[in-house]
Amino acid sequence: MEVIKLRDDFIKLGQALKAAGYVESGVDAKFEIQDGNVLVNGEVEVRRGRKLYDGDIVEFDNQKIKIEK
């Protein structure tokens, strides 16, 4: 499981996918999210601007990202 440490209070979903190296660019993240391929805390999320906070879990392509403060 990839862990992303927050520098601020939150990180946006598209930025988290890119920071974890799961997508090449923000455009790739946008399409993966819009296509319903990303789960946040077990539920499909289609907003790439979704704010992620400490404790959130993102799932994409059988990989997970944990957001930590």
CHARMM internal coordinates of N, CA and C (Angstrom, degrees):
IC EDIT
DIST 1 N 1 CA 1.4475
DIST 1 CA 1 C 1.5320
ANGL 1 N 1 CA 1 C 109.08
DIST 1 C 2 N 1.2989
ANGL 1 CA 1 C 2 N 114.81
DIHE 1 N 1 CA 1 C 2 N 128.27
DIST 2 N 2 CA 1.4680
ANGL 1 C 2 N 2 CA 122.10
DIHE 1 CA 1 C 2 N 2 CA 177.08
DIST 2 CA 2 C 1.5298
ANGL 2 N 2 CA 2 C 108.36
DIHE 1 C 2 N 2 CA 2 C -76.97
DIST 2 C 3 N 1.3101
ANGL 2 CA 2 C 3 N 117.51
DIHE 2 N 2 CA 2 C 3 N 139.83
DIST 3 N 3 CA 1.4631
ANGL 2 C 3 N 3 CA 121.80
DIHE 2 CA 2 C 3 N 3 CA 177.07
DIST 3 CA 3 C 1.5262
ANGL 3 N 3 CA 3 C 108.76
DIHE 2 C 3 N 3 CA 3 C -117.64
DIST 3 C 4 N 1.3213
ANGL 3 CA 3 C 4 N 115.86
DIHE 3 N 3 CA 3 C 4 N 129.48
DIST 4 N 4 CA 1.4615
ANGL 3 C 4 N 4 CA 121.35
DIHE 3 CA 3 C 4 N 4 CA 176.07
DIST 4 CA 4 C 1.5168
ANGL 4 N 4 CA 4 C 107.62
DIHE 3 C 4 N 4 CA 4 C -112.57
DIST 4 C 5 N 1.3234
ANGL 4 CA 4 C 5 N 115.25
DIHE 4 N 4 CA 4 C 5 N 122.88
DIST 5 N 5 CA 1.4659
ANGL 4 C 5 N 5 CA 121.24
DIHE 4 CA 4 C 5 N 5 CA 177.95
DIST 5 CA 5 C 1.5227
ANGL 5 N 5 CA 5 C 108.84
DIHE 4 C 5 N 5 CA 5 C -88.47
DIST 5 C 6 N 1.3040
ANGL 5 CA 5 C 6 N 115.66
DIHE 5 N 5 CA 5 C 6 N 129.38
DIST 6 N 6 CA 1.4619
ANGL 5 C 6 N 6 CA 120.74
DIHE 5 CA 5 C 6 N 6 CA 179.68
DIST 6 CA 6 C 1.5211
ANGL 6 N 6 CA 6 C 111.11
DIHE 5 C 6 N 6 CA 6 C -76.46
DIST 6 C 7 N 1.3151
ANGL 6 CA 6 C 7 N 116.16
DIHE 6 N 6 CA 6 C 7 N 134.27
DIST 7 N 7 CA 1.4632
ANGL 6 C 7 N 7 CA 121.20
DIHE 6 CA 6 C 7 N 7 CA 172.44
DIST 7 CA 7 C 1.5234
ANGL 7 N 7 CA 7 C 109.67
DIHE 6 C 7 N 7 CA 7 C -93.57
DIST 7 C 8 N 1.3319
ANGL 7 CA 7 C 8 N 115.49
DIHE 7 N 7 CA 7 C 8 N -28.60
DIST 8 N 8 CA 1.4578
ANGL 7 C 8 N 8 CA 122.20
DIHE 7 CA 7 C 8 N 8 CA 177.27
DIST 8 CA 8 C 1.5265
ANGL 8 N 8 CA 8 C 107.85
DIHE 7 C 8 N 8 CA 8 C -114.78
DIST 8 C 9 N 1.3206
ANGL 8 CA 8 C 9 N 117.27
DIHE 8 N 8 CA 8 C 9 N -161.61
DIST 9 N 9 CA 1.4590
ANGL 8 C 9 N 9 CA 120.50
DIHE 8 CA 8 C 9 N 9 CA -179.91
DIST 9 CA 9 C 1.5287
ANGL 9 N 9 CA 9 C 112.68
DIHE 8 C 9 N 9 CA 9 C -76.47
DIST 9 C 10 N 1.3446
ANGL 9 CA 9 C 10 N 117.14
DIHE 9 N 9 CA 9 C 10 N -22.64
DIST 10 N 10 CA 1.4585
ANGL 9 C 10 N 10 CA 120.66
DIHE 9 CA 9 C 10 N 10 CA -177.58
DIST 10 CA 10 C 1.5223
ANGL 10 N 10 CA 10 C 110.11
DIHE 9 C 10 N 10 CA 10 C -153.95
DIST 10 C 11 N 1.3472
ANGL 10 CA 10 C 11 N 114.87
DIHE 10 N 10 CA 10 C 11 N 168.49
DIST 11 N 11 CA 1.4593
ANGL 10 C 11 N 11 CA 122.60
DIHE 10 CA 10 C 11 N 11 CA 170.23
DIST 11 CA 11 C 1.5243
ANGL 11 N 11 CA 11 C 105.79
DIHE 10 C 11 N 11 CA 11 C -134.67
DIST 11 C 12 N 1.3108
ANGL 11 CA 11 C 12 N 116.59
DIHE 11 N 11 CA 11 C 12 N 145.42
DIST 12 N 12 CA 1.4647
ANGL 11 C 12 N 12 CA 119.83
DIHE 11 CA 11 C 12 N 12 CA 179.07
DIST 12 CA 12 C 1.5279
ANGL 12 N 12 CA 12 C 109.59
DIHE 11 C 12 N 12 CA 12 C -80.07
DIST 12 C 13 N 1.3204
ANGL 12 CA 12 C 13 N 115.28
DIHE 12 N 12 CA 12 C 13 N 151.66
DIST 13 N 13 CA 1.4578
ANGL 12 C 13 N 13 CA 122.03
DIHE 12 CA 12 C 13 N 13 CA -175.02
DIST 13 CA 13 C 1.5242
ANGL 13 N 13 CA 13 C 112.25
DIHE 12 C 13 N 13 CA 13 C -55.87
DIST 13 C 14 N 1.3203
ANGL 13 CA 13 C 14 N 118.12
DIHE 13 N 13 CA 13 C 14 N -48.66
DIST 14 N 14 CA 1.4612
ANGL 13 C 14 N 14 CA 121.09
DIHE 13 CA 13 C 14 N 14 CA 179.69
DIST 14 CA 14 C 1.5194
ANGL 14 N 14 CA 14 C 112.07
DIHE 13 C 14 N 14 CA 14 C -59.16
DIST 14 C 15 N 1.3348
ANGL 14 CA 14 C 15 N 116.12
DIHE 14 N 14 CA 14 C 15 N -40.40
DIST 15 N 15 CA 1.4635
ANGL 14 C 15 N 15 CA 120.70
DIHE 14 CA 14 C 15 N 15 CA 178.95
DIST 15 CA 15 C 1.5289
ANGL 15 N 15 CA 15 C 111.01
DIHE 14 C 15 N 15 CA 15 C -66.00
DIST 15 C 16 N 1.3228
ANGL 15 CA 15 C 16 N 117.05
DIHE 15 N 15 CA 15 C 16 N -37.63
DIST 16 N 16 CA 1.4644
ANGL 15 C 16 N 16 CA 121.03
DIHE 15 CA 15 C 16 N 16 CA -179.56
DIST 16 CA 16 C 1.5240
ANGL 16 N 16 CA 16 C 110.82
DIHE 15 C 16 N 16 CA 16 C -65.43
DIST 16 C 17 N 1.3255
ANGL 16 CA 16 C 17 N 117.62
DIHE 16 N 16 CA 16 C 17 N -43.06
DIST 17 N 17 CA 1.4702
ANGL 16 C 17 N 17 CA 120.52
DIHE 16 CA 16 C 17 N 17 CA 178.53
DIST 17 CA 17 C 1.5217
ANGL 17 N 17 CA 17 C 110.73
DIHE 16 C 17 N 17 CA 17 C -62.03
DIST 17 C 18 N 1.3138
ANGL 17 CA 17 C 18 N 116.29
DIHE 17 N 17 CA 17 C 18 N -40.61
DIST 18 N 18 CA 1.4624
ANGL 17 C 18 N 18 CA 120.67
DIHE 17 CA 17 C 18 N 18 CA 179.31
DIST 18 CA 18 C 1.5306
ANGL 18 N 18 CA 18 C 110.86
DIHE 17 C 18 N 18 CA 18 C -69.37
DIST 18 C 19 N 1.3290
ANGL 18 CA 18 C 19 N 117.55
DIHE 18 N 18 CA 18 C 19 N -43.90
DIST 19 N 19 CA 1.4666
ANGL 18 C 19 N 19 CA 121.77
DIHE 18 CA 18 C 19 N 19 CA -179.55
DIST 19 CA 19 C 1.5273
ANGL 19 N 19 CA 19 C 111.82
DIHE 18 C 19 N 19 CA 19 C -62.07
DIST 19 C 20 N 1.3278
ANGL 19 CA 19 C 20 N 116.63
DIHE 19 N 19 CA 19 C 20 N -32.96
DIST 20 N 20 CA 1.4643
ANGL 19 C 20 N 20 CA 121.06
DIHE 19 CA 19 C 20 N 20 CA 179.87
DIST 20 CA 20 C 1.5258
ANGL 20 N 20 CA 20 C 111.81
DIHE 19 C 20 N 20 CA 20 C -79.72
DIST 20 C 21 N 1.3396
ANGL 20 CA 20 C 21 N 116.16
DIHE 20 N 20 CA 20 C 21 N -10.41
DIST 21 N 21 CA 1.4594
ANGL 20 C 21 N 21 CA 120.01
DIHE 20 CA 20 C 21 N 21 CA 179.85
DIST 21 CA 21 C 1.5150
ANGL 21 N 21 CA 21 C 113.81
DIHE 20 C 21 N 21 CA 21 C 82.71
DIST 21 C 22 N 1.3236
ANGL 21 CA 21 C 22 N 117.45
DIHE 21 N 21 CA 21 C 22 N 15.01
DIST 22 N 22 CA 1.4677
ANGL 21 C 22 N 22 CA 121.22
DIHE 21 CA 21 C 22 N 22 CA -178.56
DIST 22 CA 22 C 1.5179
ANGL 22 N 22 CA 22 C 112.43
DIHE 21 C 22 N 22 CA 22 C -81.04
DIST 22 C 23 N 1.3338
ANGL 22 CA 22 C 23 N 117.27
DIHE 22 N 22 CA 22 C 23 N -21.58
DIST 23 N 23 CA 1.4657
ANGL 22 C 23 N 23 CA 122.34
DIHE 22 CA 22 C 23 N 23 CA 175.65
DIST 23 CA 23 C 1.5182
ANGL 23 N 23 CA 23 C 108.12
DIHE 22 C 23 N 23 CA 23 C -134.40
DIST 23 C 24 N 1.3225
ANGL 23 CA 23 C 24 N 115.68
DIHE 23 N 23 CA 23 C 24 N 156.37
DIST 24 N 24 CA 1.4623
ANGL 23 C 24 N 24 CA 121.44
DIHE 23 CA 23 C 24 N 24 CA -177.82
DIST 24 CA 24 C 1.5295
ANGL 24 N 24 CA 24 C 113.05
DIHE 23 C 24 N 24 CA 24 C -78.28
DIST 24 C 25 N 1.3438
ANGL 24 CA 24 C 25 N 115.56
DIHE 24 N 24 CA 24 C 25 N -35.56
DIST 25 N 25 CA 1.4653
ANGL 24 C 25 N 25 CA 118.72
DIHE 24 CA 24 C 25 N 25 CA -173.82
DIST 25 CA 25 C 1.5192
ANGL 25 N 25 CA 25 C 110.73
DIHE 24 C 25 N 25 CA 25 C -148.06
DIST 25 C 26 N 1.3183
ANGL 25 CA 25 C 26 N 114.98
DIHE 25 N 25 CA 25 C 26 N 171.46
DIST 26 N 26 CA 1.4544
ANGL 25 C 26 N 26 CA 120.49
DIHE 25 CA 25 C 26 N 26 CA 176.32
DIST 26 CA 26 C 1.5204
ANGL 26 N 26 CA 26 C 112.20
DIHE 25 C 26 N 26 CA 26 C -62.54
DIST 26 C 27 N 1.3238
ANGL 26 CA 26 C 27 N 116.61
DIHE 26 N 26 CA 26 C 27 N -32.70
DIST 27 N 27 CA 1.4738
ANGL 26 C 27 N 27 CA 120.81
DIHE 26 CA 26 C 27 N 27 CA 178.52
DIST 27 CA 27 C 1.5236
ANGL 27 N 27 CA 27 C 109.87
DIHE 26 C 27 N 27 CA 27 C -65.92
DIST 27 C 28 N 1.3400
ANGL 27 CA 27 C 28 N 116.97
DIHE 27 N 27 CA 27 C 28 N -43.57
DIST 28 N 28 CA 1.4721
ANGL 27 C 28 N 28 CA 120.56
DIHE 27 CA 27 C 28 N 28 CA 177.32
DIST 28 CA 28 C 1.5243
ANGL 28 N 28 CA 28 C 110.10
DIHE 27 C 28 N 28 CA 28 C -60.99
DIST 28 C 29 N 1.3309
ANGL 28 CA 28 C 29 N 116.58
DIHE 28 N 28 CA 28 C 29 N -42.67
DIST 29 N 29 CA 1.4643
ANGL 28 C 29 N 29 CA 121.12
DIHE 28 CA 28 C 29 N 29 CA 179.28
DIST 29 CA 29 C 1.5288
ANGL 29 N 29 CA 29 C 109.73
DIHE 28 C 29 N 29 CA 29 C -61.03
DIST 29 C 30 N 1.3310
ANGL 29 CA 29 C 30 N 115.98
DIHE 29 N 29 CA 29 C 30 N -43.71
DIST 30 N 30 CA 1.4668
ANGL 29 C 30 N 30 CA 121.16
DIHE 29 CA 29 C 30 N 30 CA -179.54
DIST 30 CA 30 C 1.5309
ANGL 30 N 30 CA 30 C 110.83
DIHE 29 C 30 N 30 CA 30 C -56.25
DIST 30 C 31 N 1.3227
ANGL 30 CA 30 C 31 N 116.90
DIHE 30 N 30 CA 30 C 31 N -48.04
DIST 31 N 31 CA 1.4633
ANGL 30 C 31 N 31 CA 120.14
DIHE 30 CA 30 C 31 N 31 CA -177.83
DIST 31 CA 31 C 1.5216
ANGL 31 N 31 CA 31 C 111.96
DIHE 30 C 31 N 31 CA 31 C -67.88
DIST 31 C 32 N 1.3200
ANGL 31 CA 31 C 32 N 118.23
DIHE 31 N 31 CA 31 C 32 N -41.86
DIST 32 N 32 CA 1.4688
ANGL 31 C 32 N 32 CA 120.81
DIHE 31 CA 31 C 32 N 32 CA 179.19
DIST 32 CA 32 C 1.5254
ANGL 32 N 32 CA 32 C 110.58
DIHE 31 C 32 N 32 CA 32 C -62.47
DIST 32 C 33 N 1.3267
ANGL 32 CA 32 C 33 N 116.38
DIHE 32 N 32 CA 32 C 33 N -41.30
DIST 33 N 33 CA 1.4638
ANGL 32 C 33 N 33 CA 120.80
DIHE 32 CA 32 C 33 N 33 CA -179.98
DIST 33 CA 33 C 1.5263
ANGL 33 N 33 CA 33 C 110.48
DIHE 32 C 33 N 33 CA 33 C -68.55
DIST 33 C 34 N 1.3296
ANGL 33 CA 33 C 34 N 117.30
DIHE 33 N 33 CA 33 C 34 N -46.90
DIST 34 N 34 CA 1.4663
ANGL 33 C 34 N 34 CA 121.22
DIHE 33 CA 33 C 34 N 34 CA -179.97
DIST 34 CA 34 C 1.5262
ANGL 34 N 34 CA 34 C 112.15
DIHE 33 C 34 N 34 CA 34 C -61.81
DIST 34 C 35 N 1.3329
ANGL 34 CA 34 C 35 N 117.05
DIHE 34 N 34 CA 34 C 35 N -31.10
DIST 35 N 35 CA 1.4632
ANGL 34 C 35 N 35 CA 120.96
DIHE 34 CA 34 C 35 N 35 CA -179.91
DIST 35 CA 35 C 1.5267
ANGL 35 N 35 CA 35 C 112.71
DIHE 34 C 35 N 35 CA 35 C -79.61
DIST 35 C 36 N 1.3400
ANGL 35 CA 35 C 36 N 117.14
DIHE 35 N 35 CA 35 C 36 N -0.40
DIST 36 N 36 CA 1.4560
ANGL 35 C 36 N 36 CA 120.77
DIHE 35 CA 35 C 36 N 36 CA 176.87
DIST 36 CA 36 C 1.5170
ANGL 36 N 36 CA 36 C 114.08
DIHE 35 C 36 N 36 CA 36 C 79.52
DIST 36 C 37 N 1.3324
ANGL 36 CA 36 C 37 N 117.14
DIHE 36 N 36 CA 36 C 37 N 23.45
DIST 37 N 37 CA 1.4661
ANGL 36 C 37 N 37 CA 121.51
DIHE 36 CA 36 C 37 N 37 CA -177.50
DIST 37 CA 37 C 1.5223
ANGL 37 N 37 CA 37 C 113.85
DIHE 36 C 37 N 37 CA 37 C -90.68
DIST 37 C 38 N 1.3271
ANGL 37 CA 37 C 38 N 117.37
DIHE 37 N 37 CA 37 C 38 N 3.25
DIST 38 N 38 CA 1.4697
ANGL 37 C 38 N 38 CA 120.99
DIHE 37 CA 37 C 38 N 38 CA -175.49
DIST 38 CA 38 C 1.5269
ANGL 38 N 38 CA 38 C 109.74
DIHE 37 C 38 N 38 CA 38 C -122.35
DIST 38 C 39 N 1.3304
ANGL 38 CA 38 C 39 N 115.56
DIHE 38 N 38 CA 38 C 39 N 132.86
DIST 39 N 39 CA 1.4609
ANGL 38 C 39 N 39 CA 121.79
DIHE 38 CA 38 C 39 N 39 CA 176.11
DIST 39 CA 39 C 1.5259
ANGL 39 N 39 CA 39 C 109.16
DIHE 38 C 39 N 39 CA 39 C -110.50
DIST 39 C 40 N 1.3120
ANGL 39 CA 39 C 40 N 116.09
DIHE 39 N 39 CA 39 C 40 N 140.38
DIST 40 N 40 CA 1.4673
ANGL 39 C 40 N 40 CA 121.65
DIHE 39 CA 39 C 40 N 40 CA 171.92
DIST 40 CA 40 C 1.5229
ANGL 40 N 40 CA 40 C 106.33
DIHE 39 C 40 N 40 CA 40 C -121.82
DIST 40 C 41 N 1.3206
ANGL 40 CA 40 C 41 N 115.16
DIHE 40 N 40 CA 40 C 41 N 119.69
DIST 41 N 41 CA 1.4735
ANGL 40 C 41 N 41 CA 121.56
DIHE 40 CA 40 C 41 N 41 CA -177.56
DIST 41 CA 41 C 1.5300
ANGL 41 N 41 CA 41 C 111.47
DIHE 40 C 41 N 41 CA 41 C 52.30
DIST 41 C 42 N 1.3434
ANGL 41 CA 41 C 42 N 115.54
DIHE 41 N 41 CA 41 C 42 N 40.53
DIST 42 N 42 CA 1.4624
ANGL 41 C 42 N 42 CA 121.32
DIHE 41 CA 41 C 42 N 42 CA 174.57
DIST 42 CA 42 C 1.5147
ANGL 42 N 42 CA 42 C 116.13
DIHE 41 C 42 N 42 CA 42 C 84.31
DIST 42 C 43 N 1.3254
ANGL 42 CA 42 C 43 N 118.27
DIHE 42 N 42 CA 42 C 43 N 0.75
DIST 43 N 43 CA 1.4630
ANGL 42 C 43 N 43 CA 121.16
DIHE 42 CA 42 C 43 N 43 CA -179.61
DIST 43 CA 43 C 1.5193
ANGL 43 N 43 CA 43 C 110.66
DIHE 42 C 43 N 43 CA 43 C -121.76
DIST 43 C 44 N 1.3344
ANGL 43 CA 43 C 44 N 116.31
DIHE 43 N 43 CA 43 C 44 N 142.64
DIST 44 N 44 CA 1.4637
ANGL 43 C 44 N 44 CA 121.28
DIHE 43 CA 43 C 44 N 44 CA 179.22
DIST 44 CA 44 C 1.5250
ANGL 44 N 44 CA 44 C 108.89
DIHE 43 C 44 N 44 CA 44 C -61.41
DIST 44 C 45 N 1.3209
ANGL 44 CA 44 C 45 N 115.54
DIHE 44 N 44 CA 44 C 45 N 132.92
DIST 45 N 45 CA 1.4699
ANGL 44 C 45 N 45 CA 121.51
DIHE 44 CA 44 C 45 N 45 CA 178.52
DIST 45 CA 45 C 1.5254
ANGL 45 N 45 CA 45 C 108.52
DIHE 44 C 45 N 45 CA 45 C -122.89
DIST 45 C 46 N 1.3386
ANGL 45 CA 45 C 46 N 117.27
DIHE 45 N 45 CA 45 C 46 N 128.60
DIST 46 N 46 CA 1.4606
ANGL 45 C 46 N 46 CA 120.88
DIHE 45 CA 45 C 46 N 46 CA -178.34
DIST 46 CA 46 C 1.5251
ANGL 46 N 46 CA 46 C 112.99
DIHE 45 C 46 N 46 CA 46 C -114.01
DIST 46 C 47 N 1.3276
ANGL 46 CA 46 C 47 N 117.75
DIHE 46 N 46 CA 46 C 47 N 7.66
DIST 47 N 47 CA 1.4704
ANGL 46 C 47 N 47 CA 121.44
DIHE 46 CA 46 C 47 N 47 CA 177.81
DIST 47 CA 47 C 1.5230
ANGL 47 N 47 CA 47 C 108.96
DIHE 46 C 47 N 47 CA 47 C -104.87
DIST 47 C 48 N 1.3310
ANGL 47 CA 47 C 48 N 116.48
DIHE 47 N 47 CA 47 C 48 N 115.31
DIST 48 N 48 CA 1.4678
ANGL 47 C 48 N 48 CA 117.52
DIHE 47 CA 47 C 48 N 48 CA -178.38
DIST 48 CA 48 C 1.5147
ANGL 48 N 48 CA 48 C 111.87
DIHE 47 C 48 N 48 CA 48 C -72.48
DIST 48 C 49 N 1.3302
ANGL 48 CA 48 C 49 N 117.02
DIHE 48 N 48 CA 48 C 49 N -18.61
DIST 49 N 49 CA 1.4520
ANGL 48 C 49 N 49 CA 121.41
DIHE 48 CA 48 C 49 N 49 CA 177.70
DIST 49 CA 49 C 1.5176
ANGL 49 N 49 CA 49 C 113.51
DIHE 48 C 49 N 49 CA 49 C -85.97
DIST 49 C 50 N 1.3217
ANGL 49 CA 49 C 50 N 116.97
DIHE 49 N 49 CA 49 C 50 N 4.29
DIST 50 N 50 CA 1.4751
ANGL 49 C 50 N 50 CA 121.06
DIHE 49 CA 49 C 50 N 50 CA 178.99
DIST 50 CA 50 C 1.5238
ANGL 50 N 50 CA 50 C 109.38
DIHE 49 C 50 N 50 CA 50 C -54.14
DIST 50 C 51 N 1.3177
ANGL 50 CA 50 C 51 N 116.63
DIHE 50 N 50 CA 50 C 51 N 127.50
DIST 51 N 51 CA 1.4553
ANGL 50 C 51 N 51 CA 120.91
DIHE 50 CA 50 C 51 N 51 CA -179.73
DIST 51 CA 51 C 1.5260
ANGL 51 N 51 CA 51 C 109.62
DIHE 50 C 51 N 51 CA 51 C -83.07
DIST 51 C 52 N 1.3255
ANGL 51 CA 51 C 52 N 115.33
DIHE 51 N 51 CA 51 C 52 N 131.72
DIST 52 N 52 CA 1.4537
ANGL 51 C 52 N 52 CA 121.92
DIHE 51 CA 51 C 52 N 52 CA 178.97
DIST 52 CA 52 C 1.5197
ANGL 52 N 52 CA 52 C 108.82
DIHE 51 C 52 N 52 CA 52 C -107.74
DIST 52 C 53 N 1.3177
ANGL 52 CA 52 C 53 N 115.08
DIHE 52 N 52 CA 52 C 53 N 136.61
DIST 53 N 53 CA 1.4552
ANGL 52 C 53 N 53 CA 121.39
DIHE 52 CA 52 C 53 N 53 CA -177.32
DIST 53 CA 53 C 1.5259
ANGL 53 N 53 CA 53 C 110.33
DIHE 52 C 53 N 53 CA 53 C -120.95
DIST 53 C 54 N 1.3191
ANGL 53 CA 53 C 54 N 115.73
DIHE 53 N 53 CA 53 C 54 N 172.78
DIST 54 N 54 CA 1.4563
ANGL 53 C 54 N 54 CA 122.94
DIHE 53 CA 53 C 54 N 54 CA 178.47
DIST 54 CA 54 C 1.5319
ANGL 54 N 54 CA 54 C 110.61
DIHE 53 C 54 N 54 CA 54 C -48.94
DIST 54 C 55 N 1.3261
ANGL 54 CA 54 C 55 N 116.15
DIHE 54 N 54 CA 54 C 55 N 126.70
DIST 55 N 55 CA 1.4637
ANGL 54 C 55 N 55 CA 121.25
DIHE 54 CA 54 C 55 N 55 CA 177.74
DIST 55 CA 55 C 1.5152
ANGL 55 N 55 CA 55 C 114.86
DIHE 54 C 55 N 55 CA 55 C 97.34
DIST 55 C 56 N 1.3334
ANGL 55 CA 55 C 56 N 118.14
DIHE 55 N 55 CA 55 C 56 N -13.41
DIST 56 N 56 CA 1.4682
ANGL 55 C 56 N 56 CA 120.47
DIHE 55 CA 55 C 56 N 56 CA 178.92
DIST 56 CA 56 C 1.5260
ANGL 56 N 56 CA 56 C 110.19
DIHE 55 C 56 N 56 CA 56 C -69.35
DIST 56 C 57 N 1.3383
ANGL 56 CA 56 C 57 N 115.72
DIHE 56 N 56 CA 56 C 57 N 146.79
DIST 57 N 57 CA 1.4608
ANGL 56 C 57 N 57 CA 122.85
DIHE 56 CA 56 C 57 N 57 CA 177.68
DIST 57 CA 57 C 1.5254
ANGL 57 N 57 CA 57 C 107.93
DIHE 56 C 57 N 57 CA 57 C -120.98
DIST 57 C 58 N 1.3229
ANGL 57 CA 57 C 58 N 115.96
DIHE 57 N 57 CA 57 C 58 N 126.86
DIST 58 N 58 CA 1.4653
ANGL 57 C 58 N 58 CA 122.37
DIHE 57 CA 57 C 58 N 58 CA 177.85
DIST 58 CA 58 C 1.5203
ANGL 58 N 58 CA 58 C 108.02
DIHE 57 C 58 N 58 CA 58 C -109.79
DIST 58 C 59 N 1.3376
ANGL 58 CA 58 C 59 N 116.87
DIHE 58 N 58 CA 58 C 59 N 134.52
DIST 59 N 59 CA 1.4561
ANGL 58 C 59 N 59 CA 121.29
DIHE 58 CA 58 C 59 N 59 CA 177.12
DIST 59 CA 59 C 1.5245
ANGL 59 N 59 CA 59 C 109.13
DIHE 58 C 59 N 59 CA 59 C -120.00
DIST 59 C 60 N 1.3309
ANGL 59 CA 59 C 60 N 114.88
DIHE 59 N 59 CA 59 C 60 N 133.50
DIST 60 N 60 CA 1.4602
ANGL 59 C 60 N 60 CA 121.04
DIHE 59 CA 59 C 60 N 60 CA 179.01
DIST 60 CA 60 C 1.5205
ANGL 60 N 60 CA 60 C 108.35
DIHE 59 C 60 N 60 CA 60 C -152.76
DIST 60 C 61 N 1.3302
ANGL 60 CA 60 C 61 N 117.02
DIHE 60 N 60 CA 60 C 61 N 126.20
DIST 61 N 61 CA 1.4624
ANGL 60 C 61 N 61 CA 121.97
DIHE 60 CA 60 C 61 N 61 CA 174.40
DIST 61 CA 61 C 1.5379
ANGL 61 N 61 CA 61 C 111.46
DIHE 60 C 61 N 61 CA 61 C 53.40
DIST 61 C 62 N 1.3306
ANGL 61 CA 61 C 62 N 115.92
DIHE 61 N 61 CA 61 C 62 N 48.04
DIST 62 N 62 CA 1.4770
ANGL 61 C 62 N 62 CA 123.59
DIHE 61 CA 61 C 62 N 62 CA -179.97
DIST 62 CA 62 C 1.5313
ANGL 62 N 62 CA 62 C 113.60
DIHE 61 C 62 N 62 CA 62 C 59.43
DIST 62 C 63 N 1.3203
ANGL 62 CA 62 C 63 N 117.11
DIHE 62 N 62 CA 62 C 63 N 25.04
DIST 63 N 63 CA 1.4634
ANGL 62 C 63 N 63 CA 122.21
DIHE 62 CA 62 C 63 N 63 CA 176.63
DIST 63 CA 63 C 1.5196
ANGL 63 N 63 CA 63 C 107.41
DIHE 62 C 63 N 63 CA 63 C -126.03
DIST 63 C 64 N 1.3277
ANGL 63 CA 63 C 64 N 115.79
DIHE 63 N 63 CA 63 C 64 N 153.83
DIST 64 N 64 CA 1.4620
ANGL 63 C 64 N 64 CA 119.87
DIHE 63 CA 63 C 64 N 64 CA -178.39
DIST 64 CA 64 C 1.5260
ANGL 64 N 64 CA 64 C 111.32
DIHE 63 C 64 N 64 CA 64 C -125.03
DIST 64 C 65 N 1.3162
ANGL 64 CA 64 C 65 N 113.99
DIHE 64 N 64 CA 64 C 65 N 148.14
DIST 65 N 65 CA 1.4652
ANGL 64 C 65 N 65 CA 122.15
DIHE 64 CA 64 C 65 N 65 CA 174.19
DIST 65 CA 65 C 1.5291
ANGL 65 N 65 CA 65 C 105.99
DIHE 64 C 65 N 65 CA 65 C -123.23
DIST 65 C 66 N 1.3294
ANGL 65 CA 65 C 66 N 115.85
DIHE 65 N 65 CA 65 C 66 N 130.71
DIST 66 N 66 CA 1.4612
ANGL 65 C 66 N 66 CA 120.82
DIHE 65 CA 65 C 66 N 66 CA 174.61
DIST 66 CA 66 C 1.5216
ANGL 66 N 66 CA 66 C 107.98
DIHE 65 C 66 N 66 CA 66 C -107.87
DIST 66 C 67 N 1.3170
ANGL 66 CA 66 C 67 N 115.64
DIHE 66 N 66 CA 66 C 67 N 132.72
DIST 67 N 67 CA 1.4601
ANGL 66 C 67 N 67 CA 120.92
DIHE 66 CA 66 C 67 N 67 CA 179.31
DIST 67 CA 67 C 1.5281
ANGL 67 N 67 CA 67 C 107.91
DIHE 66 C 67 N 67 CA 67 C -96.45
DIST 67 C 68 N 1.3313
ANGL 67 CA 67 C 68 N 116.06
DIHE 67 N 67 CA 67 C 68 N 126.83
DIST 68 N 68 CA 1.4578
ANGL 67 C 68 N 68 CA 121.06
DIHE 67 CA 67 C 68 N 68 CA -180.00
DIST 68 CA 68 C 1.5153
ANGL 68 N 68 CA 68 C 110.75
DIHE 67 C 68 N 68 CA 68 C -130.23
DIST 68 C 69 N 1.3315
ANGL 68 CA 68 C 69 N 114.95
DIHE 68 N 68 CA 68 C 69 N 148.57
DIST 69 N 69 CA 1.4699
ANGL 68 C 69 N 69 CA 121.30
DIHE 68 CA 68 C 69 N 69 CA 177.42
DIST 69 CA 69 C 1.5070
ANGL 69 N 69 CA 69 C 109.76
DIHE 68 C 69 N 69 CA 69 C -81.00
END
COOR INIT
IC SEED 1 N 1 CA 1 C
IC BUILD
